[in-house]
Amino acid sequence: MVEIEQWARRRVRAMRGFYSHLTAYIVINFLLFMIDSTTPGPAWFYAPLIGWGLLLVLHGLHAYELLPWTTRDWEHRKVRELIDHRLGR
């Protein structure tokens, strides 16, 4: 039961971190768009929008445990799996 609660707390912290990151992404990229649209020259705000957006997607995948190798217990499970395989279990 304690392990499940610890897992749930880690998930909630990860999700809260993702939501904070998403909020900063939206606000800052909106400001960058506003700055870019009021200055002369070619549009440049797309570069940080796309680059940061890719990082945000990775953060979201990690927060919702959709990248199995980034979860905390993956390494422990993998070690156990390799040991069992080596011992022929």
PyMOL commands that set and color helices and strands:
alter all, ss='L'
color gray80, all
select helices_A, chain A and resi 2-38+46-63+68-70+74-86
alter helices_A, ss='H'
color red, helices_A
deselect
rebuild
show_as cartoon
